Amino acid sequence: MAKAPLRYYRFPELKTRGVPLCRTTLKKLERNGQFPQRVYLTERMVAWPAEEVDSWVRDRRRHRQRPAAPTEPANEGQAR
C-alpha cells in the first residue's frame, strides 16, 4: 500500500485551518513545544506538516474550557 504524500501548510493556510495566530506567537509556541515545528522547504520558505497542525487543532478543541464565571460583582466592597 502506497503512503499518501506529505502535505504542508504555509503561513496563510494556517488561518484557514483554525490557527489564527501571528508569526511571533507561533514561534513562541514552537520554541516551548506547544505547536508543531516548522519545516524549511527552502532557505527562506517554511511550512508546517498538515497532519501535525490538524492534530494540534483537534486537541485544542477537545481540551477547551470556558472561563470561570465571576463570583462577585466587580464593585462590591468598594466605599461609596
PDB file as gemmi writes it, atoms N, CA and C in Angstrom:
CRYST1    1.000    1.000    1.000  90.00  90.00  90.00 P 1                      
ATOM      1  N   MET A   1       0.847  -1.183   0.000  1.00  0.00           N  
ATOM      2  CA  MET A   1       0.000   0.000   0.000  1.00  0.00           C  
ATOM      3  C   MET A   1       0.891   1.245   0.000  1.00  0.00           C  
ATOM      4  N   ALA A   2       0.662   2.160  -0.908  1.00  0.00           N  
ATOM      5  CA  ALA A   2       1.460   3.383  -1.010  1.00  0.00           C  
ATOM      6  C   ALA A   2       1.019   4.390   0.040  1.00  0.00           C  
ATOM      7  N   LYS A   3       2.002   5.059   0.613  1.00  0.00           N  
ATOM      8  CA  LYS A   3       1.694   6.099   1.589  1.00  0.00           C  
ATOM      9  C   LYS A   3       1.205   7.350   0.877  1.00  0.00           C  
ATOM     10  N   ALA A   4       0.304   8.068   1.526  1.00  0.00           N  
ATOM     11  CA  ALA A   4      -0.159   9.346   0.977  1.00  0.00           C  
ATOM     12  C   ALA A   4       0.984  10.349   1.059  1.00  0.00           C  
ATOM     13  N   PRO A   5       1.122  11.215   0.078  1.00  0.00           N  
ATOM     14  CA  PRO A   5       2.201  12.198   0.130  1.00  0.00           C  
ATOM     15  C   PRO A   5       2.009  13.158   1.299  1.00  0.00           C  
ATOM     16  N   LEU A   6       3.123  13.626   1.832  1.00  0.00           N  
ATOM     17  CA  LEU A   6       3.049  14.584   2.926  1.00  0.00           C  
ATOM     18  C   LEU A   6       2.485  15.895   2.410  1.00  0.00           C  
ATOM     19  N   ARG A   7       1.669  16.513   3.221  1.00  0.00           N  
ATOM     20  CA  ARG A   7       1.098  17.814   2.874  1.00  0.00           C  
ATOM     21  C   ARG A   7       1.589  18.813   3.902  1.00  0.00           C  
ATOM     22  N   TYR A   8       1.829  20.016   3.463  1.00  0.00           N  
ATOM     23  CA  TYR A   8       2.300  21.076   4.351  1.00  0.00           C  
ATOM     24  C   TYR A   8       1.400  22.291   4.223  1.00  0.00           C  
ATOM     25  N   TYR A   9       1.280  23.042   5.313  1.00  0.00           N  
ATOM     26  CA  TYR A   9       0.553  24.306   5.306  1.00  0.00           C  
ATOM     27  C   TYR A   9       1.562  25.437   5.399  1.00  0.00           C  
ATOM     28  N   ARG A  10       1.459  26.379   4.478  1.00  0.00           N  
ATOM     29  CA  ARG A  10       2.242  27.601   4.584  1.00  0.00           C  
ATOM     30  C   ARG A  10       1.493  28.529   5.526  1.00  0.00           C  
ATOM     31  N   PHE A  11       2.110  29.627   5.928  1.00  0.00           N  
ATOM     32  CA  PHE A  11       1.519  30.516   6.927  1.00  0.00           C  
ATOM     33  C   PHE A  11       0.096  30.961   6.589  1.00  0.00           C  
ATOM     34  N   PRO A  12      -0.205  31.454   5.383  1.00  0.00           N  
ATOM     35  CA  PRO A  12      -1.582  31.889   5.099  1.00  0.00           C  
ATOM     36  C   PRO A  12      -2.617  30.764   5.250  1.00  0.00           C  
ATOM     37  N   GLU A  13      -2.228  29.532   4.967  1.00  0.00           N  
ATOM     38  CA  GLU A  13      -3.150  28.401   5.085  1.00  0.00           C  
ATOM     39  C   GLU A  13      -3.481  28.070   6.535  1.00  0.00           C  
ATOM     40  N   LEU A  14      -2.573  28.391   7.447  1.00  0.00           N  
ATOM     41  CA  LEU A  14      -2.835  28.087   8.856  1.00  0.00           C  
ATOM     42  C   LEU A  14      -4.123  28.752   9.322  1.00  0.00           C  
ATOM     43  N   LYS A  15      -4.341  29.988   8.910  1.00  0.00           N  
ATOM     44  CA  LYS A  15      -5.542  30.721   9.322  1.00  0.00           C  
ATOM     45  C   LYS A  15      -6.811  30.032   8.832  1.00  0.00           C  
ATOM     46  N   THR A  16      -6.778  29.444   7.655  1.00  0.00           N  
ATOM     47  CA  THR A  16      -7.964  28.756   7.131  1.00  0.00           C  
ATOM     48  C   THR A  16      -8.159  27.401   7.802  1.00  0.00           C  
ATOM     49  N   ARG A  17      -7.161  26.946   8.530  1.00  0.00           N  
ATOM     50  CA  ARG A  17      -7.233  25.645   9.201  1.00  0.00           C  
ATOM     51  C   ARG A  17      -7.477  25.758  10.699  1.00  0.00           C  
ATOM     52  N   GLY A  18      -7.847  26.945  11.162  1.00  0.00           N  
ATOM     53  CA  GLY A  18      -8.184  27.118  12.574  1.00  0.00           C  
ATOM     54  C   GLY A  18      -7.037  27.562  13.443  1.00  0.00           C  
ATOM     55  N   VAL A  19      -6.008  28.159  12.861  1.00  0.00           N  
ATOM     56  CA  VAL A  19      -4.859  28.645  13.630  1.00  0.00           C  
ATOM     57  C   VAL A  19      -4.704  30.149  13.353  1.00  0.00           C  
ATOM     58  N   PRO A  20      -5.482  30.993  14.042  1.00  0.00           N  
ATOM     59  CA  PRO A  20      -5.453  32.433  13.778  1.00  0.00           C  
ATOM     60  C   PRO A  20      -4.370  33.154  14.583  1.00  0.00           C  
ATOM     61  N   LEU A  21      -3.170  32.630  14.583  1.00  0.00           N  
ATOM     62  CA  LEU A  21      -2.087  33.186  15.394  1.00  0.00           C  
ATOM     63  C   LEU A  21      -1.099  33.943  14.518  1.00  0.00           C  
ATOM     64  N   CYS A  22      -0.452  34.937  15.100  1.00  0.00           N  
ATOM     65  CA  CYS A  22       0.558  35.687  14.356  1.00  0.00           C  
ATOM     66  C   CYS A  22       1.873  34.898  14.348  1.00  0.00           C  
ATOM     67  N   ARG A  23       2.792  35.333  13.517  1.00  0.00           N  
ATOM     68  CA  ARG A  23       4.070  34.629  13.366  1.00  0.00           C  
ATOM     69  C   ARG A  23       4.861  34.590  14.678  1.00  0.00           C  
ATOM     70  N   THR A  24       4.833  35.696  15.425  1.00  0.00           N  
ATOM     71  CA  THR A  24       5.571  35.760  16.688  1.00  0.00           C  
ATOM     72  C   THR A  24       5.033  34.744  17.688  1.00  0.00           C  
ATOM     73  N   THR A  25       3.718  34.650  17.801  1.00  0.00           N  
ATOM     74  CA  THR A  25       3.111  33.690  18.725  1.00  0.00           C  
ATOM     75  C   THR A  25       3.427  32.265  18.299  1.00  0.00           C  
ATOM     76  N   LEU A  26       3.380  31.999  16.993  1.00  0.00           N  
ATOM     77  CA  LEU A  26       3.728  30.658  16.512  1.00  0.00           C  
ATOM     78  C   LEU A  26       5.154  30.290  16.898  1.00  0.00           C  
ATOM     79  N   LYS A  27       6.084  31.228  16.733  1.00  0.00           N  
ATOM     80  CA  LYS A  27       7.480  30.950  17.095  1.00  0.00           C  
ATOM     81  C   LYS A  27       7.618  30.640  18.583  1.00  0.00           C  
ATOM     82  N   LYS A  28       6.914  31.404  19.418  1.00  0.00           N  
ATOM     83  CA  LYS A  28       6.961  31.160  20.869  1.00  0.00           C  
ATOM     84  C   LYS A  28       6.406  29.780  21.198  1.00  0.00           C  
ATOM     85  N   LEU A  29       5.272  29.446  20.603  1.00  0.00           N  
ATOM     86  CA  LEU A  29       4.669  28.134  20.865  1.00  0.00           C  
ATOM     87  C   LEU A  29       5.572  27.004  20.378  1.00  0.00           C  
ATOM     88  N   GLU A  30       6.172  27.175  19.216  1.00  0.00           N  
ATOM     89  CA  GLU A  30       7.109  26.160  18.705  1.00  0.00           C  
ATOM     90  C   GLU A  30       8.293  25.997  19.653  1.00  0.00           C  
ATOM     91  N   ARG A  31       8.848  27.108  20.089  1.00  0.00           N  
ATOM     92  CA  ARG A  31      10.010  27.086  20.980  1.00  0.00           C  
ATOM     93  C   ARG A  31       9.685  26.364  22.291  1.00  0.00           C  
ATOM     94  N   ASN A  32       8.431  26.511  22.766  1.00  0.00           N  
ATOM     95  CA  ASN A  32       8.017  25.870  24.015  1.00  0.00           C  
ATOM     96  C   ASN A  32       7.448  24.467  23.809  1.00  0.00           C  
ATOM     97  N   GLY A  33       7.496  23.969  22.573  1.00  0.00           N  
ATOM     98  CA  GLY A  33       6.980  22.627  22.305  1.00  0.00           C  
ATOM     99  C   GLY A  33       5.469  22.548  22.324  1.00  0.00           C  
ATOM    100  N   GLN A  34       4.784  23.682  22.112  1.00  0.00           N  
ATOM    101  CA  GLN A  34       3.328  23.717  22.184  1.00  0.00           C  
ATOM    102  C   GLN A  34       2.665  23.819  20.815  1.00  0.00           C  
ATOM    103  N   PHE A  35       3.447  23.773  19.760  1.00  0.00           N  
ATOM    104  CA  PHE A  35       2.934  23.809  18.396  1.00  0.00           C  
ATOM    105  C   PHE A  35       3.916  23.029  17.529  1.00  0.00           C  
ATOM    106  N   PRO A  36       3.427  22.378  16.480  1.00  0.00           N  
ATOM    107  CA  PRO A  36       4.337  21.613  15.618  1.00  0.00           C  
ATOM    108  C   PRO A  36       5.492  22.470  15.078  1.00  0.00           C  
ATOM    109  N   GLN A  37       6.638  21.858  14.955  1.00  0.00           N  
ATOM    110  CA  GLN A  37       7.825  22.555  14.449  1.00  0.00           C  
ATOM    111  C   GLN A  37       7.708  22.801  12.946  1.00  0.00           C  
ATOM    112  N   ARG A  38       8.150  23.975  12.534  1.00  0.00           N  
ATOM    113  CA  ARG A  38       8.153  24.314  11.115  1.00  0.00           C  
ATOM    114  C   ARG A  38       9.210  23.498  10.376  1.00  0.00           C  
ATOM    115  N   VAL A  39       9.007  23.352   9.089  1.00  0.00           N  
ATOM    116  CA  VAL A  39       9.932  22.655   8.213  1.00  0.00           C  
ATOM    117  C   VAL A  39      10.398  23.672   7.183  1.00  0.00           C  
ATOM    118  N   TYR A  40      11.703  23.750   6.985  1.00  0.00           N  
ATOM    119  CA  TYR A  40      12.247  24.648   5.968  1.00  0.00           C  
ATOM    120  C   TYR A  40      12.215  23.925   4.625  1.00  0.00           C  
ATOM    121  N   LEU A  41      11.360  24.401   3.716  1.00  0.00           N  
ATOM    122  CA  LEU A  41      11.270  23.821   2.380  1.00  0.00           C  
ATOM    123  C   LEU A  41      12.386  24.354   1.490  1.00  0.00           C  
ATOM    124  N   THR A  42      12.769  25.590   1.746  1.00  0.00           N  
ATOM    125  CA  THR A  42      13.932  26.208   1.113  1.00  0.00           C  
ATOM    126  C   THR A  42      14.594  27.042   2.195  1.00  0.00           C  
ATOM    127  N   GLU A  43      15.622  27.774   1.825  1.00  0.00           N  
ATOM    128  CA  GLU A  43      16.324  28.605   2.804  1.00  0.00           C  
ATOM    129  C   GLU A  43      15.402  29.635   3.461  1.00  0.00           C  
ATOM    130  N   ARG A  44      14.419  30.131   2.698  1.00  0.00           N  
ATOM    131  CA  ARG A  44      13.552  31.185   3.225  1.00  0.00           C  
ATOM    132  C   ARG A  44      12.076  30.816   3.267  1.00  0.00           C  
ATOM    133  N   MET A  45      11.715  29.606   2.900  1.00  0.00           N  
ATOM    134  CA  MET A  45      10.309  29.204   2.866  1.00  0.00           C  
ATOM    135  C   MET A  45      10.044  28.141   3.928  1.00  0.00           C  
ATOM    136  N   VAL A  46       9.092  28.443   4.812  1.00  0.00           N  
ATOM    137  CA  VAL A  46       8.746  27.480   5.859  1.00  0.00           C  
ATOM    138  C   VAL A  46       7.301  27.031   5.692  1.00  0.00           C  
ATOM    139  N   ALA A  47       7.017  25.869   6.260  1.00  0.00           N  
ATOM    140  CA  ALA A  47       5.670  25.319   6.268  1.00  0.00           C  
ATOM    141  C   ALA A  47       5.571  24.376   7.462  1.00  0.00           C  
ATOM    142  N   TRP A  48       4.350  23.975   7.775  1.00  0.00           N  
ATOM    143  CA  TRP A  48       4.123  23.085   8.914  1.00  0.00           C  
ATOM    144  C   TRP A  48       3.440  21.829   8.403  1.00  0.00           C  
ATOM    145  N   PRO A  49       3.826  20.654   8.914  1.00  0.00           N  
ATOM    146  CA  PRO A  49       3.197  19.405   8.477  1.00  0.00           C  
ATOM    147  C   PRO A  49       1.686  19.448   8.748  1.00  0.00           C  
ATOM    148  N   ALA A  50       0.891  19.260   7.703  1.00  0.00           N  
ATOM    149  CA  ALA A  50      -0.563  19.377   7.805  1.00  0.00           C  
ATOM    150  C   ALA A  50      -1.147  18.427   8.846  1.00  0.00           C  
ATOM    151  N   GLU A  51      -0.665  17.201   8.858  1.00  0.00           N  
ATOM    152  CA  GLU A  51      -1.200  16.209   9.796  1.00  0.00           C  
ATOM    153  C   GLU A  51      -0.973  16.649  11.252  1.00  0.00           C  
ATOM    154  N   GLU A  52       0.197  17.208  11.535  1.00  0.00           N  
ATOM    155  CA  GLU A  52       0.513  17.666  12.899  1.00  0.00           C  
ATOM    156  C   GLU A  52      -0.313  18.891  13.275  1.00  0.00           C  
ATOM    157  N   VAL A  53      -0.492  19.811  12.339  1.00  0.00           N  
ATOM    158  CA  VAL A  53      -1.298  21.008  12.613  1.00  0.00           C  
ATOM    159  C   VAL A  53      -2.753  20.611  12.844  1.00  0.00           C  
ATOM    160  N   ASP A  54      -3.303  19.749  11.994  1.00  0.00           N  
ATOM    161  CA  ASP A  54      -4.684  19.303  12.159  1.00  0.00           C  
ATOM    162  C   ASP A  54      -4.877  18.599  13.492  1.00  0.00           C  
ATOM    163  N   SER A  55      -3.907  17.803  13.899  1.00  0.00           N  
ATOM    164  CA  SER A  55      -3.961  17.117  15.185  1.00  0.00           C  
ATOM    165  C   SER A  55      -3.927  18.125  16.338  1.00  0.00           C  
ATOM    166  N   TRP A  56      -3.084  19.157  16.211  1.00  0.00           N  
ATOM    167  CA  TRP A  56      -2.980  20.206  17.238  1.00  0.00           C  
ATOM    168  C   TRP A  56      -4.320  20.925  17.386  1.00  0.00           C  
ATOM    169  N   VAL A  57      -4.977  21.251  16.263  1.00  0.00           N  
ATOM    170  CA  VAL A  57      -6.267  21.936  16.301  1.00  0.00           C  
ATOM    171  C   VAL A  57      -7.315  21.044  16.960  1.00  0.00           C  
ATOM    172  N   ARG A  58      -7.354  19.764  16.591  1.00  0.00           N  
ATOM    173  CA  ARG A  58      -8.321  18.831  17.201  1.00  0.00           C  
ATOM    174  C   ARG A  58      -8.092  18.725  18.704  1.00  0.00           C  
ATOM    175  N   ASP A  59      -6.831  18.664  19.107  1.00  0.00           N  
ATOM    176  CA  ASP A  59      -6.503  18.558  20.528  1.00  0.00           C  
ATOM    177  C   ASP A  59      -6.952  19.809  21.283  1.00  0.00           C  
ATOM    178  N   ARG A  60      -6.736  20.975  20.703  1.00  0.00           N  
ATOM    179  CA  ARG A  60      -7.163  22.227  21.338  1.00  0.00           C  
ATOM    180  C   ARG A  60      -8.680  22.261  21.507  1.00  0.00           C  
ATOM    181  N   ARG A  61      -9.390  21.794  20.501  1.00  0.00           N  
ATOM    182  CA  ARG A  61     -10.859  21.776  20.582  1.00  0.00           C  
ATOM    183  C   ARG A  61     -11.332  20.811  21.652  1.00  0.00           C  
ATOM    184  N   ARG A  62     -10.654  19.671  21.764  1.00  0.00           N  
ATOM    185  CA  ARG A  62     -11.027  18.669  22.766  1.00  0.00           C  
ATOM    186  C   ARG A  62     -10.838  19.166  24.190  1.00  0.00           C  
ATOM    187  N   HIS A  63      -9.815  19.975  24.410  1.00  0.00           N  
ATOM    188  CA  HIS A  63      -9.460  20.393  25.766  1.00  0.00           C  
ATOM    189  C   HIS A  63      -9.833  21.827  26.089  1.00  0.00           C  
ATOM    190  N   ARG A  64     -10.707  22.410  25.290  1.00  0.00           N  
ATOM    191  CA  ARG A  64     -11.079  23.796  25.573  1.00  0.00           C  
ATOM    192  C   ARG A  64     -11.932  23.868  26.836  1.00  0.00           C  
ATOM    193  N   GLN A  65     -11.791  24.950  27.530  1.00  0.00           N  
ATOM    194  CA  GLN A  65     -12.562  25.180  28.744  1.00  0.00           C  
ATOM    195  C   GLN A  65     -13.144  26.577  28.682  1.00  0.00           C  
ATOM    196  N   ARG A  66     -14.272  26.729  29.307  1.00  0.00           N  
ATOM    197  CA  ARG A  66     -14.872  28.054  29.387  1.00  0.00           C  
ATOM    198  C   ARG A  66     -14.239  28.799  30.545  1.00  0.00           C  
ATOM    199  N   PRO A  67     -14.113  30.109  30.405  1.00  0.00           N  
ATOM    200  CA  PRO A  67     -13.571  30.887  31.523  1.00  0.00           C  
ATOM    201  C   PRO A  67     -14.501  30.788  32.732  1.00  0.00           C  
ATOM    202  N   ALA A  68     -13.921  30.838  33.911  1.00  0.00           N  
ATOM    203  CA  ALA A  68     -14.711  30.768  35.145  1.00  0.00           C  
ATOM    204  C   ALA A  68     -15.587  32.003  35.258  1.00  0.00           C  
ATOM    205  N   ALA A  69     -16.800  31.804  35.717  1.00  0.00           N  
ATOM    206  CA  ALA A  69     -17.721  32.925  35.919  1.00  0.00           C  
ATOM    207  C   ALA A  69     -17.293  33.717  37.148  1.00  0.00           C  
ATOM    208  N   PRO A  70     -17.449  35.027  37.107  1.00  0.00           N  
ATOM    209  CA  PRO A  70     -17.089  35.829  38.282  1.00  0.00           C  
ATOM    210  C   PRO A  70     -17.971  35.451  39.468  1.00  0.00           C  
ATOM    211  N   THR A  71     -17.391  35.429  40.646  1.00  0.00           N  
ATOM    212  CA  THR A  71     -18.134  35.022  41.837  1.00  0.00           C  
ATOM    213  C   THR A  71     -18.829  36.188  42.522  1.00  0.00           C  
ATOM    214  N   GLU A  72     -18.347  37.396  42.292  1.00  0.00           N  
ATOM    215  CA  GLU A  72     -18.997  38.560  42.881  1.00  0.00           C  
ATOM    216  C   GLU A  72     -18.856  39.749  41.942  1.00  0.00           C  
ATOM    217  N   PRO A  73     -19.780  40.696  42.021  1.00  0.00           N  
ATOM    218  CA  PRO A  73     -19.672  41.868  41.164  1.00  0.00           C  
ATOM    219  C   PRO A  73     -18.390  42.635  41.407  1.00  0.00           C  
ATOM    220  N   ALA A  74     -17.884  43.278  40.391  1.00  0.00           N  
ATOM    221  CA  ALA A  74     -16.594  43.978  40.466  1.00  0.00           C  
ATOM    222  C   ALA A  74     -16.592  45.131  41.453  1.00  0.00           C  
ATOM    223  N   ASN A  75     -17.722  45.812  41.623  1.00  0.00           N  
ATOM    224  CA  ASN A  75     -17.736  46.979  42.511  1.00  0.00           C  
ATOM    225  C   ASN A  75     -18.164  46.648  43.933  1.00  0.00           C  
ATOM    226  N   GLU A  76     -18.402  45.394  44.252  1.00  0.00           N  
ATOM    227  CA  GLU A  76     -18.813  45.017  45.603  1.00  0.00           C  
ATOM    228  C   GLU A  76     -17.677  45.255  46.583  1.00  0.00           C  
ATOM    229  N   GLY A  77     -17.983  45.818  47.713  1.00  0.00           N  
ATOM    230  CA  GLY A  77     -16.985  46.046  48.743  1.00  0.00           C  
ATOM    231  C   GLY A  77     -16.292  47.388  48.626  1.00  0.00           C  
ATOM    232  N   GLN A  78     -16.614  48.169  47.625  1.00  0.00           N  
ATOM    233  CA  GLN A  78     -15.983  49.488  47.484  1.00  0.00           C  
ATOM    234  C   GLN A  78     -16.779  50.511  48.298  1.00  0.00           C  
ATOM    235  N   ALA A  79     -16.057  51.461  48.860  1.00  0.00           N  
ATOM    236  CA  ALA A  79     -16.705  52.533  49.629  1.00  0.00           C  
ATOM    237  C   ALA A  79     -17.462  53.441  48.687  1.00  0.00           C  
ATOM    238  N   ARG A  80     -18.596  53.924  49.160  1.00  0.00           N  
ATOM    239  CA  ARG A  80     -19.404  54.852  48.358  1.00  0.00           C  
ATOM    240  C   ARG A  80     -19.357  56.221  48.905  1.00  0.00           C  
TER     241      ARG A  80                                                      
END                                                                             
